[in-house]
Amino acid sequence: MKLIHTIKDLQAELQACRDNNKTVGLVPTMGSLHRGHVSLVSSSVTQNDITVVSVFVNPTQFNNINDLLTYPRSLEKDCQLLQENGVDIVFAPSDSEMYPEPDTREFDYSPLDQVMEGKHRPGHFNGVCQVVSKLFAIVQPDNAYFGEKDFQQLAIIKRMASELFPSLTIVGCPIVRETDGLALSSRNARLSAVDRKEALTISKVLFSSVEFAKSHTLQETFDFVVGGIKAKPALELEYFEMVDANNLQPVQNWTDSTNVVGCITVYCGDSVRLIDNITYNK
Ligand code: PAF
C-alpha cells in the first residue's frame, strides 16, 4: 500500500494503473476509520482492480469551528487498518494541497440540499460537493463508495455525479452498526461510557418505530420517535424528519410515498452530533 500526499504523485501512480486498463474505486473519508469505512473499502476492493482511499478532514464542510477542531485524527492507525483490508493507495493531502486557493464554487442541488442537514448546517453540502468533486476530478474513479448513514449526502453526491461525472458510478453501502444497534460513526469515540449508553436510545427508538408504524399513521410514528428521544434528558433532538427517499421532501401520510425514510440528528453528551436513519417499508 502506498501513502501519497500530493495530487501530482497520486496522478502519476494512477496513470500507470490506467495504462494497464485497471479499474479504480475511490472511498472518500475524513479518517478516524471504523468498521463502517471498512465495509466501503471491502466493496471497492471486491469490485475494482485498484482501491484509493482519501483521508482528508475537509475544512469547507464544517460550519462549526469547534466541530472541525475536535474532529478525531489518526492517520497512522487508519493506514494500518487500510493496509489490512487490501487498499492499494491512501491519499492524505494537506489543506493547501486540496485548496491552494479558496474554493468559491457554489453547488445548488435544490430541493435535496435545502432540508435537514442543509437547513441545520448552512454551507455544509456546498463544502462536501467542493471536496468530493475535486477528489473525483483528481482520481477519476470508475466507482465511488459512500455510506447510507449520511443518507442526504449520498443523494446529493449521486445528483452531482450524474451532472458532472456521468460515467462514474456512485455505490451506496448499508449502515454498519454496533451489535447493540448504535450506528458506527467517527464521532462515537467522543462519547463517554455513560453517554454511549444514552446514545443507544436513538437506534432503539428508530427500530421500534418500524414496528409501531405497521399499525399507526405517519404522524403518530413521527410523534413516537420524537417523544422517545425527548424523554431522555441526556439527548437533544436537532431534527427528525420523515421524507421521501428520492426527493428528500417531508411526507405527511404513508400514501404520499412508497419509500419513506426517517432521518434523525441528535446531540448527545458533550455536544456530540450523531445522525442515523431508518427505512419504513410499508
Ligand atoms: O462522509 C464523509 O466522511 C465526508 O463528508 C466526505 C464524503 C469524505 C467528504 O469530506
Boltz pocket constraint, residues with backbone or C-beta under 6 A from the ligand:
constraints:
  - pocket:
      binder: B
      contacts: [[A, 28], [A, 29], [A, 30], [A, 56], [A, 58], [A, 61], [A, 128], [A, 131], [A, 132], [A, 150], [A, 153]]
      max_distance: 6.0
